Amino acid sequence: MKCPFCSNPDSKVIDSRPADDGARIRRRRVCPTCGRRFTTYEAIETAPVLVVKRDGSRQPFDRNKLILGMLRACAKRHVDSAVIERAVDEIEMSLVNSFIKEVPSNVIGGLVLDKLKDIDDVAYIRFASVYRDFNDVQSFIDELNRLRSEKK
Protein backbone atom coordinates (compact mmCIF):
# COMPACT_ATOMS: atom_id res chain seq x y z
CA MET A 1 0.00 0.00 0.00
CA LYS A 2 1.42 3.35 -1.04
CA CYS A 3 2.12 5.81 1.80
CA PRO A 4 -0.21 8.86 1.52
CA PHE A 5 2.49 11.11 3.05
CA CYS A 6 5.71 10.30 1.17
CA SER A 7 4.37 8.09 -1.67
CA ASN A 8 6.65 5.19 -0.74
CA PRO A 9 5.17 2.12 -2.47
CA ASP A 10 5.73 -0.05 0.64
CA SER A 11 4.07 -0.10 4.04
CA LYS A 12 3.84 -2.56 6.90
CA VAL A 13 0.62 -3.73 8.56
CA ILE A 14 0.90 -3.31 12.34
CA ASP A 15 -2.71 -4.07 13.32
CA SER A 16 -5.80 -5.62 11.67
CA ARG A 17 -9.31 -5.89 13.01
CA PRO A 18 -12.83 -6.35 11.64
CA ALA A 19 -14.93 -3.26 10.95
CA ASP A 20 -18.61 -2.78 10.08
CA ASP A 21 -19.68 -6.10 11.61
CA GLY A 22 -17.05 -8.02 9.66
CA ALA A 23 -17.95 -6.54 6.27
CA ARG A 24 -14.57 -4.78 6.07
CA ILE A 25 -11.14 -5.05 7.64
CA ARG A 26 -9.45 -2.05 9.21
CA ARG A 27 -5.67 -2.09 8.91
CA ARG A 28 -3.20 0.22 10.67
CA ARG A 29 -0.05 0.62 8.63
CA VAL A 30 3.33 2.26 9.10
CA CYS A 31 5.62 3.56 6.37
CA PRO A 32 9.22 2.28 6.71
CA THR A 33 10.56 5.43 5.01
CA CYS A 34 8.87 8.31 6.85
CA GLY A 35 7.60 6.36 9.88
CA ARG A 36 4.10 7.84 9.71
CA ARG A 37 1.04 5.73 10.40
CA PHE A 38 -2.20 5.57 8.44
CA THR A 39 -5.36 3.49 8.28
CA THR A 40 -6.77 1.56 5.34
CA TYR A 41 -9.97 -0.41 4.91
CA GLU A 42 -10.29 -3.58 2.89
CA ALA A 43 -13.62 -4.88 1.55
CA ILE A 44 -14.75 -7.64 -0.74
CA GLU A 45 -15.21 -6.38 -4.27
CA THR A 46 -18.68 -7.12 -5.55
CA ALA A 47 -20.20 -6.97 -9.00
CA PRO A 48 -22.44 -3.93 -9.35
CA VAL A 49 -26.17 -4.56 -9.12
CA LEU A 50 -28.32 -2.71 -11.63
CA VAL A 51 -31.82 -1.58 -10.70
CA VAL A 52 -34.40 -1.92 -13.47
CA LYS A 53 -36.86 0.96 -13.07
CA ARG A 54 -40.56 0.84 -14.02
CA ASP A 55 -39.85 2.66 -17.28
CA GLY A 56 -37.25 0.02 -18.24
CA SER A 57 -34.22 2.23 -17.58
CA ARG A 58 -31.32 0.85 -15.56
CA GLN A 59 -29.29 2.51 -12.82
CA PRO A 60 -26.57 1.24 -10.50
CA PHE A 61 -27.87 0.28 -7.06
CA ASP A 62 -27.43 3.25 -4.72
CA ARG A 63 -27.66 2.44 -1.02
CA ASN A 64 -27.86 6.15 -0.21
CA LYS A 65 -31.16 6.42 -2.11
CA LEU A 66 -32.46 3.50 -0.09
CA ILE A 67 -31.37 5.10 3.18
CA LEU A 68 -32.98 8.42 2.21
CA GLY A 69 -36.25 6.71 1.27
CA MET A 70 -36.36 4.84 4.56
CA LEU A 71 -35.44 7.99 6.50
CA ARG A 72 -38.32 9.82 4.79
CA ALA A 73 -40.71 7.04 5.77
CA CYS A 74 -39.41 7.14 9.36
CA ALA A 75 -39.51 10.95 9.64
CA LYS A 76 -40.66 12.14 13.08
CA ARG A 77 -40.74 8.54 14.31
CA HIS A 78 -38.52 7.19 17.07
CA VAL A 79 -36.39 5.05 14.79
CA ASP A 80 -32.64 4.97 15.34
CA SER A 81 -30.59 5.62 12.20
CA ALA A 82 -28.45 2.59 13.07
CA VAL A 83 -31.56 0.41 12.65
CA ILE A 84 -32.08 1.84 9.16
CA GLU A 85 -28.40 1.36 8.29
CA ARG A 86 -28.58 -2.26 9.43
CA ALA A 87 -31.75 -2.86 7.39
CA VAL A 88 -30.13 -1.36 4.28
CA ASP A 89 -27.01 -3.48 4.88
CA GLU A 90 -29.19 -6.59 5.00
CA ILE A 91 -31.07 -5.61 1.84
CA GLU A 92 -27.83 -4.86 0.01
CA MET A 93 -26.26 -8.15 1.11
CA SER A 94 -29.31 -10.13 0.01
CA LEU A 95 -29.12 -8.47 -3.43
CA VAL A 96 -25.38 -9.10 -3.77
CA ASN A 97 -25.68 -12.68 -2.49
CA SER A 98 -28.47 -13.45 -4.96
CA PHE A 99 -25.92 -13.12 -7.80
CA ILE A 100 -28.59 -11.44 -9.92
CA LYS A 101 -27.05 -8.59 -11.87
CA GLU A 102 -30.31 -6.79 -12.66
CA VAL A 103 -33.03 -6.42 -10.03
CA PRO A 104 -36.44 -4.83 -10.68
CA SER A 105 -37.12 -1.82 -8.46
CA ASN A 106 -40.34 -3.43 -7.20
CA VAL A 107 -38.30 -6.31 -5.72
CA ILE A 108 -36.18 -3.81 -3.78
CA GLY A 109 -39.33 -1.98 -2.69
CA GLY A 110 -40.74 -5.27 -1.39
CA LEU A 111 -37.57 -5.90 0.60
CA VAL A 112 -37.81 -2.41 2.11
CA LEU A 113 -41.45 -3.01 3.05
CA ASP A 114 -40.51 -6.28 4.76
CA LYS A 115 -37.88 -4.48 6.84
CA LEU A 116 -40.11 -1.51 7.68
CA LYS A 117 -42.89 -3.83 8.79
CA ASP A 118 -40.58 -5.03 11.58
CA ILE A 119 -39.20 -1.57 12.36
CA ASP A 120 -42.24 0.74 12.53
CA ASP A 121 -45.87 0.34 11.41
CA VAL A 122 -46.34 4.02 10.53
CA ALA A 123 -43.15 4.08 8.45
CA TYR A 124 -44.34 0.91 6.73
CA ILE A 125 -47.68 2.53 5.78
CA ARG A 126 -45.94 5.71 4.61
CA PHE A 127 -43.56 3.78 2.36
CA ALA A 128 -46.33 1.47 1.12
CA SER A 129 -48.51 4.43 0.17
CA VAL A 130 -45.83 5.65 -2.24
CA TYR A 131 -44.51 2.24 -3.31
CA ARG A 132 -47.95 0.78 -4.02
CA ASP A 133 -49.30 4.10 -5.31
CA PHE A 134 -52.35 4.41 -3.05
CA ASN A 135 -54.97 6.50 -4.85
CA ASP A 136 -57.72 6.66 -2.24
CA VAL A 137 -58.54 6.20 1.43
CA GLN A 138 -59.77 2.66 0.84
CA SER A 139 -56.24 1.64 -0.26
CA PHE A 140 -54.90 2.85 3.10
CA ILE A 141 -57.64 1.03 5.00
CA ASP A 142 -57.02 -2.21 3.10
CA GLU A 143 -53.29 -2.04 3.82
CA LEU A 144 -53.90 -1.23 7.48
CA ASN A 145 -56.26 -4.21 7.77
CA ARG A 146 -53.69 -6.47 6.08
CA LEU A 147 -50.99 -5.23 8.46
CA ARG A 148 -53.25 -5.67 11.48
CA SER A 149 -54.13 -9.25 10.50
CA GLU A 150 -50.43 -10.13 9.97
CA LYS A 151 -49.52 -8.70 13.40
CA LYS A 152 -52.06 -10.99 15.13
MDAnalysis code that builds the backbone (N, CA, C; Angstrom):
import MDAnalysis as mda
import numpy as np

u = mda.Universe.empty(456, n_residues=152, atom_resindex=np.repeat(np.arange(152), 3), trajectory=True)
u.add_TopologyAttr("name", ["N", "CA", "C"] * 152)
u.add_TopologyAttr("resid", np.arange(1, 153))
u.add_TopologyAttr("resname", ["MET", "LYS", "CYS", "PRO", "PHE", "CYS", "SER", "ASN", "PRO", "ASP", "SER", "LYS", "VAL", "ILE", "ASP", "SER", "ARG", "PRO", "ALA", "ASP", "ASP", "GLY", "ALA", "ARG", "ILE", "ARG", "ARG", "ARG", "ARG", "VAL", "CYS", "PRO", "THR", "CYS", "GLY", "ARG", "ARG", "PHE", "THR", "THR", "TYR", "GLU", "ALA", "ILE", "GLU", "THR", "ALA", "PRO", "VAL", "LEU", "VAL", "VAL", "LYS", "ARG", "ASP", "GLY", "SER", "ARG", "GLN", "PRO", "PHE", "ASP", "ARG", "ASN", "LYS", "LEU", "ILE", "LEU", "GLY", "MET", "LEU", "ARG", "ALA", "CYS", "ALA", "LYS", "ARG", "HIS", "VAL", "ASP", "SER", "ALA", "VAL", "ILE", "GLU", "ARG", "ALA", "VAL", "ASP", "GLU", "ILE", "GLU", "MET", "SER", "LEU", "VAL", "ASN", "SER", "PHE", "ILE", "LYS", "GLU", "VAL", "PRO", "SER", "ASN", "VAL", "ILE", "GLY", "GLY", "LEU", "VAL", "LEU", "ASP", "LYS", "LEU", "LYS", "ASP", "ILE", "ASP", "ASP", "VAL", "ALA", "TYR", "ILE", "ARG", "PHE", "ALA", "SER", "VAL", "TYR", "ARG", "ASP", "PHE", "ASN", "ASP", "VAL", "GLN", "SER", "PHE", "ILE", "ASP", "GLU", "LEU", "ASN", "ARG", "LEU", "ARG", "SER", "GLU", "LYS", "LYS"])
u.atoms.positions = np.array([
    [0.846, -1.175, 0.000],
    [0.000, 0.000, 0.000],
    [0.892, 1.240, 0.000],
    [0.626, 2.134, -0.896],
    [1.424, 3.352, -1.039],
    [1.158, 4.317, 0.124],
    [2.219, 4.865, 0.684],
    [2.118, 5.813, 1.799],
    [1.487, 7.118, 1.295],
    [0.432, 7.610, 1.963],
    [-0.208, 8.855, 1.521],
    [0.623, 10.103, 1.833],
    [1.686, 9.957, 2.650],
    [2.489, 11.107, 3.052],
    [3.733, 11.291, 2.183],
    [4.459, 10.184, 1.927],
    [5.707, 10.304, 1.165],
    [5.673, 9.525, -0.153],
    [4.577, 8.855, -0.437],
    [4.366, 8.090, -1.668],
    [5.268, 6.874, -1.809],
    [5.871, 6.423, -0.713],
    [6.652, 5.191, -0.745],
    [5.699, 4.041, -1.096],
    [6.083, 3.183, -2.043],
    [5.165, 2.116, -2.466],
    [5.013, 0.985, -1.437],
    [5.787, 0.998, -0.379],
    [5.735, -0.048, 0.644],
    [5.159, 0.481, 1.946],
    [4.497, -0.406, 2.669],
    [4.071, -0.099, 4.039],
    [3.922, -1.419, 4.766],
    [3.925, -1.347, 6.081],
    [3.843, -2.557, 6.896],
    [2.569, -2.506, 7.729],
    [1.831, -3.631, 7.746],
    [0.620, -3.726, 8.558],
    [1.046, -3.981, 9.997],
    [0.553, -3.119, 10.927],
    [0.895, -3.309, 12.336],
    [-0.305, -3.762, 13.171],
    [-1.520, -3.618, 12.599],
    [-2.709, -4.068, 13.316],
    [-3.847, -4.273, 12.319],
    [-4.611, -5.347, 12.488],
    [-5.796, -5.620, 11.672],
    [-6.939, -5.999, 12.586],
    [-8.117, -5.500, 12.253],
    [-9.305, -5.888, 13.006],
    [-10.538, -5.711, 12.132],
    [-11.593, -6.476, 12.425],
    [-12.830, -6.347, 11.644],
    [-13.493, -4.991, 11.878],
    [-14.164, -4.504, 10.857],
    [-14.929, -3.257, 10.950],
    [-16.291, -3.495, 10.295],
    [-17.264, -2.691, 10.659],
    [-18.610, -2.778, 10.080],
    [-19.179, -4.183, 10.166],
    [-19.148, -4.760, 11.362],
    [-19.681, -6.105, 11.615],
    [-19.058, -7.155, 10.705],
    [-17.773, -7.026, 10.442],
    [-17.053, -8.020, 9.658],
    [-17.132, -7.823, 8.154],
    [-17.830, -6.781, 7.704],
    [-17.951, -6.540, 6.266],
    [-16.656, -5.975, 5.667],
    [-15.856, -5.338, 6.512],
    [-14.573, -4.781, 6.065],
    [-13.516, -5.084, 7.106],
    [-12.254, -4.887, 6.712],
    [-11.141, -5.052, 7.643],
    [-10.404, -3.724, 7.735],
    [-10.184, -3.295, 8.949],
    [-9.446, -2.052, 9.211],
    [-7.996, -2.432, 9.466],
    [-7.086, -1.799, 8.744],
    [-5.665, -2.090, 8.913],
    [-4.909, -0.802, 9.266],
    [-4.108, -0.870, 10.330],
    [-3.196, 0.224, 10.675],
    [-1.870, -0.121, 10.019],
    [-1.299, 0.835, 9.354],
    [-0.050, 0.622, 8.633],
    [0.977, 1.668, 9.047],
    [2.242, 1.325, 8.848],
    [3.333, 2.258, 9.100],
    [4.244, 2.246, 7.874],
    [4.713, 3.425, 7.512],
    [5.621, 3.558, 6.375],
    [7.052, 3.380, 6.871],
    [7.842, 2.473, 6.268],
    [9.224, 2.283, 6.714],
    [10.138, 3.467, 6.368],
    [9.727, 4.294, 5.418],
    [10.556, 5.426, 5.015],
    [10.362, 6.639, 5.923],
    [9.109, 7.087, 6.055],
    [8.866, 8.305, 6.850],
    [8.396, 8.000, 8.274],
    [8.011, 6.769, 8.543],
    [7.604, 6.361, 9.879],
    [6.201, 6.779, 10.286],
    [5.457, 7.397, 9.378],
    [4.095, 7.839, 9.712],
    [3.117, 6.684, 9.596],
    [2.056, 6.781, 10.376],
    [1.041, 5.734, 10.401],
    [-0.216, 6.210, 9.684],
    [-0.934, 5.253, 9.090],
    [-2.201, 5.567, 8.442],
    [-3.097, 4.331, 8.474],
    [-4.362, 4.555, 8.226],
    [-5.361, 3.489, 8.283],
    [-5.915, 3.227, 6.891],
    [-6.107, 1.947, 6.576],
    [-6.767, 1.558, 5.336],
    [-7.913, 0.609, 5.680],
    [-8.849, 0.506, 4.763],
    [-9.965, -0.412, 4.914],
    [-10.000, -1.323, 3.699],
    [-10.248, -2.580, 3.953],
    [-10.291, -3.576, 2.889],
    [-11.688, -4.187, 2.875],
    [-12.278, -4.301, 1.682],
    [-13.615, -4.881, 1.551],
    [-13.645, -5.811, 0.349],
    [-14.571, -6.730, 0.379],
    [-14.749, -7.638, -0.740],
    [-15.306, -6.853, -1.915],
    [-14.718, -7.058, -3.081],
    [-15.207, -6.379, -4.265],
    [-16.388, -7.164, -4.812],
    [-17.491, -6.469, -5.047],
    [-18.682, -7.123, -5.546],
    [-19.039, -6.585, -6.922],
    [-19.729, -7.413, -7.688],
    [-20.199, -6.974, -8.998],
    [-21.340, -5.983, -8.777],
    [-21.381, -4.917, -9.555],
    [-22.442, -3.930, -9.346],
    [-23.814, -4.509, -9.694],
    [-24.797, -4.154, -8.875],
    [-26.170, -4.559, -9.116],
    [-26.872, -3.414, -9.821],
    [-27.565, -3.724, -10.908],
    [-28.321, -2.709, -11.630],
    [-29.782, -2.808, -11.237],
    [-30.411, -1.654, -11.031],
    [-31.823, -1.583, -10.697],
    [-32.589, -1.273, -11.978],
    [-33.559, -2.128, -12.294],
    [-34.401, -1.917, -13.472],
    [-35.638, -1.156, -13.016],
    [-35.754, 0.090, -13.471],
    [-36.855, 0.959, -13.068],
    [-38.141, 0.579, -13.819],
    [-39.265, 1.137, -13.387],
    [-40.562, 0.841, -14.016],
    [-40.581, 1.183, -15.499],
    [-39.864, 2.242, -15.880],
    [-39.851, 2.659, -17.285],
    [-38.863, 1.851, -18.132],
    [-38.183, 0.869, -17.515],
    [-37.246, 0.023, -18.243],
    [-35.811, 0.514, -18.193],
    [-35.585, 1.724, -17.678],
    [-34.217, 2.231, -17.581],
    [-33.473, 1.492, -16.471],
    [-32.157, 1.534, -16.538],
    [-31.319, 0.849, -15.563],
    [-30.371, 1.833, -14.908],
    [-30.208, 1.665, -13.582],
    [-29.287, 2.506, -12.820],
    [-28.514, 1.614, -11.864],
    [-27.299, 2.002, -11.533],
    [-26.573, 1.239, -10.504],
    [-27.302, 1.347, -9.167],
    [-27.275, 0.267, -8.390],
    [-27.873, 0.280, -7.058],
    [-27.179, 1.345, -6.226],
    [-27.969, 2.165, -5.540],
    [-27.433, 3.245, -4.719],
    [-28.003, 3.118, -3.314],
    [-27.193, 2.646, -2.390],
    [-27.657, 2.439, -1.015],
    [-28.084, 3.743, -0.360],
    [-27.489, 4.862, -0.778],
    [-27.862, 6.154, -0.205],
    [-29.314, 6.519, -0.539],
    [-29.767, 6.169, -1.746],
    [-31.156, 6.415, -2.115],
    [-32.084, 5.597, -1.225],
    [-31.672, 4.377, -0.956],
    [-32.465, 3.500, -0.092],
    [-32.538, 4.058, 1.327],
    [-31.403, 4.516, 1.835],
    [-31.365, 5.102, 3.177],
    [-32.261, 6.340, 3.233],
    [-32.172, 7.208, 2.224],
    [-32.985, 8.423, 2.208],
    [-34.472, 8.095, 2.151],
    [-34.853, 7.105, 1.352],
    [-36.254, 6.707, 1.272],
    [-36.771, 6.178, 2.596],
    [-35.947, 5.375, 3.259],
    [-36.361, 4.835, 4.556],
    [-36.390, 5.927, 5.623],
    [-35.441, 6.862, 5.552],
    [-35.444, 7.986, 6.501],
    [-36.691, 8.854, 6.321],
    [-37.098, 9.058, 5.061],
    [-38.315, 9.824, 4.794],
    [-39.530, 9.129, 5.391],
    [-39.584, 7.805, 5.222],
    [-40.711, 7.044, 5.770],
    [-40.716, 7.081, 7.297],
    [-39.538, 7.160, 7.892],
    [-39.410, 7.145, 9.361],
    [-39.347, 8.546, 9.967],
    [-39.591, 9.569, 9.153],
    [-39.510, 10.948, 9.643],
    [-40.439, 11.156, 10.828],
    [-39.929, 11.818, 11.854],
    [-40.660, 12.135, 13.079],
    [-41.148, 10.892, 13.819],
    [-40.476, 9.775, 13.579],
    [-40.742, 8.545, 14.308],
    [-39.512, 8.272, 15.157],
    [-39.652, 7.492, 16.200],
    [-38.521, 7.188, 17.068],
    [-37.795, 5.946, 16.543],
    [-37.136, 6.131, 15.402],
    [-36.385, 5.047, 14.786],
    [-34.928, 5.473, 14.719],
    [-34.065, 4.682, 15.316],
    [-32.640, 4.973, 15.344],
    [-32.053, 4.802, 13.938],
    [-31.190, 5.710, 13.541],
    [-30.586, 5.620, 12.204],
    [-29.746, 4.361, 12.046],
    [-29.220, 3.837, 13.147],
    [-28.451, 2.590, 13.075],
    [-29.340, 1.419, 12.650],
    [-30.604, 1.460, 13.040],
    [-31.558, 0.411, 12.647],
    [-31.780, 0.468, 11.137],
    [-31.904, 1.680, 10.613],
    [-32.083, 1.844, 9.164],
    [-30.835, 1.386, 8.430],
    [-29.663, 1.780, 8.915],
    [-28.399, 1.362, 8.292],
    [-28.296, -0.160, 8.251],
    [-28.643, -0.801, 9.359],
    [-28.576, -2.261, 9.434],
    [-29.545, -2.908, 8.438],
    [-30.755, -2.339, 8.333],
    [-31.748, -2.857, 7.386],
    [-31.246, -2.719, 5.950],
    [-30.665, -1.570, 5.628],
    [-30.132, -1.356, 4.281],
    [-28.960, -2.305, 4.023],
    [-28.108, -2.512, 5.029],
    [-27.008, -3.478, 4.879],
    [-27.554, -4.860, 4.543],
    [-28.607, -5.270, 5.240],
    [-29.190, -6.588, 5.001],
    [-29.807, -6.685, 3.616],
    [-30.485, -5.624, 3.189],
    [-31.073, -5.607, 1.842],
    [-29.972, -5.681, 0.792],
    [-28.941, -4.877, 0.974],
    [-27.833, -4.856, 0.014],
    [-27.147, -6.221, -0.052],
    [-26.912, -6.831, 1.100],
    [-26.259, -8.148, 1.111],
    [-27.133, -9.207, 0.453],
    [-28.440, -9.143, 0.651],
    [-29.308, -10.125, 0.009],
    [-29.301, -9.949, -1.510],
    [-29.204, -8.707, -1.987],
    [-29.119, -8.469, -3.428],
    [-27.798, -8.980, -3.999],
    [-26.705, -8.671, -3.301],
    [-25.384, -9.102, -3.766],
    [-25.276, -10.629, -3.720],
    [-25.774, -11.231, -2.637],
    [-25.679, -12.683, -2.491],
    [-26.598, -13.447, -3.425],
    [-27.575, -12.767, -4.020],
    [-28.470, -13.448, -4.956],
    [-27.793, -13.688, -6.309],
    [-26.681, -13.012, -6.556],
    [-25.917, -13.122, -7.802],
    [-26.738, -12.719, -9.029],
    [-27.799, -11.965, -8.812],
    [-28.590, -11.441, -9.921],
    [-28.045, -10.060, -10.240],
    [-27.682, -9.852, -11.495],
    [-27.046, -8.590, -11.870],
    [-28.047, -7.458, -12.061],
    [-29.290, -7.803, -12.451],
    [-30.313, -6.787, -12.662],
    [-31.531, -7.132, -11.814],
    [-31.924, -6.191, -10.952],
    [-33.032, -6.418, -10.031],
    [-34.114, -5.374, -10.297],
    [-35.354, -5.807, -10.505],
    [-36.438, -4.831, -10.684],
    [-36.632, -3.991, -9.425],
    [-36.962, -2.729, -9.602],
    [-37.122, -1.824, -8.462],
    [-38.237, -2.291, -7.532],
    [-39.259, -2.980, -8.066],
    [-40.344, -3.434, -7.199],
    [-39.885, -4.539, -6.247],
    [-38.854, -5.303, -6.626],
    [-38.298, -6.314, -5.719],
    [-37.613, -5.619, -4.536],
    [-36.859, -4.568, -4.836],
    [-36.182, -3.815, -3.777],
    [-37.221, -3.144, -2.876],
    [-38.260, -2.581, -3.479],
    [-39.329, -1.979, -2.688],
    [-39.983, -2.989, -1.761],
    [-40.172, -4.214, -2.228],
    [-40.735, -5.266, -1.392],
    [-39.829, -5.615, -0.221],
    [-38.518, -5.633, -0.480],
    [-37.566, -5.897, 0.603],
    [-37.596, -4.786, 1.650],
    [-37.725, -3.546, 1.187],
    [-37.811, -2.406, 2.110],
    [-39.082, -2.520, 2.952],
    [-40.192, -2.859, 2.312],
    [-41.447, -3.010, 3.055],
    [-41.332, -4.095, 4.119],
    [-40.694, -5.204, 3.785],
    [-40.511, -6.284, 4.761],
    [-39.723, -5.798, 5.973],
    [-38.684, -5.007, 5.733],
    [-37.879, -4.484, 6.840],
    [-38.657, -3.458, 7.657],
    [-39.370, -2.543, 6.972],
    [-40.110, -1.508, 7.678],
    [-41.259, -2.086, 8.499],
    [-41.806, -3.190, 8.048],
    [-42.891, -3.834, 8.790],
    [-42.422, -4.228, 10.190],
    [-41.148, -4.641, 10.282],
    [-40.579, -5.025, 11.575],
    [-40.066, -3.832, 12.383],
    [-39.792, -2.733, 11.694],
    [-39.205, -1.566, 12.359],
    [-40.281, -0.647, 12.936],
    [-41.247, -0.240, 12.090],
    [-42.239, 0.736, 12.533],
    [-43.453, 0.670, 11.614],
    [-44.640, 0.487, 12.201],
    [-45.867, 0.345, 11.411],
    [-46.204, 1.609, 10.614],
    [-46.020, 2.766, 11.219],
    [-46.343, 4.019, 10.531],
    [-45.396, 4.223, 9.344],
    [-44.115, 3.962, 9.544],
    [-43.152, 4.083, 8.449],
    [-43.494, 3.100, 7.334],
    [-43.934, 1.915, 7.721],
    [-44.342, 0.911, 6.726],
    [-45.490, 1.451, 5.870],
    [-46.521, 2.006, 6.515],
    [-47.682, 2.526, 5.777],
    [-47.273, 3.701, 4.893],
    [-46.410, 4.571, 5.412],
    [-45.937, 5.710, 4.606],
    [-45.233, 5.230, 3.344],
    [-44.317, 4.277, 3.518],
    [-43.561, 3.783, 2.363],
    [-44.494, 3.041, 1.408],
    [-45.398, 2.234, 1.956],
    [-46.326, 1.466, 1.120],
    [-47.227, 2.383, 0.307],
    [-47.614, 3.527, 0.888],
    [-48.509, 4.433, 0.166],
    [-47.858, 4.983, -1.102],
    [-46.551, 5.174, -1.053],
    [-45.832, 5.648, -2.240],
    [-45.486, 4.470, -3.142],
    [-44.962, 3.404, -2.551],
    [-44.511, 2.239, -3.310],
    [-45.659, 1.572, -4.066],
    [-46.799, 1.445, -3.400],
    [-47.947, 0.783, -4.023],
    [-48.908, 1.777, -4.656],
    [-48.549, 3.050, -4.634],
    [-49.305, 4.104, -5.313],
    [-50.775, 4.136, -4.878],
    [-50.988, 4.316, -3.566],
    [-52.352, 4.408, -3.051],
    [-53.038, 5.617, -3.679],
    [-54.243, 5.413, -4.195],
    [-54.972, 6.499, -4.848],
    [-56.151, 7.012, -4.045],
    [-56.565, 6.244, -3.021],
    [-57.719, 6.656, -2.243],
    [-57.601, 6.149, -0.808],
    [-58.547, 6.572, 0.020],
    [-58.538, 6.197, 1.431],
    [-58.716, 4.691, 1.590],
    [-59.512, 4.092, 0.730],
    [-59.769, 2.655, 0.837],
    [-58.465, 1.859, 0.700],
    [-57.541, 2.328, -0.108],
    [-56.244, 1.645, -0.257],
    [-55.493, 1.646, 1.073],
    [-55.535, 2.765, 1.788],
    [-54.903, 2.851, 3.103],
    [-55.578, 1.883, 4.076],
    [-56.896, 1.891, 4.081],
    [-57.642, 1.029, 5.003],
    [-57.346, -0.441, 4.725],
    [-57.316, -0.814, 3.455],
    [-57.023, -2.209, 3.096],
    [-55.632, -2.614, 3.578],
    [-54.665, -1.729, 3.392],
    [-53.295, -2.039, 3.815],
    [-53.194, -2.105, 5.334],
    [-53.889, -1.199, 6.015],
    [-53.902, -1.231, 7.481],
    [-54.523, -2.526, 7.993],
    [-55.624, -2.959, 7.370],
    [-56.263, -4.210, 7.775],
    [-55.349, -5.408, 7.520],
    [-54.640, -5.392, 6.396],
    [-53.690, -6.469, 6.081],
    [-52.553, -6.506, 7.117],
    [-52.052, -5.326, 7.458],
    [-50.985, -5.233, 8.459],
    [-51.485, -5.708, 9.824],
    [-52.668, -5.282, 10.188],
    [-53.249, -5.675, 11.477],
    [-53.441, -7.190, 11.559],
    [-53.915, -7.795, 10.477],
    [-54.130, -9.252, 10.498],
    [-52.807, -10.019, 10.546],
    [-51.763, -9.479, 9.926],
    [-50.431, -10.131, 9.975],
    [-49.819, -10.017, 11.355],
    [-50.088, -8.913, 12.068],
    [-49.522, -8.704, 13.399],
    [-50.145, -9.629, 14.439],
    [-51.385, -10.076, 14.171],
    [-52.057, -10.988, 15.134],
    [-51.554, -12.346, 14.998],
])
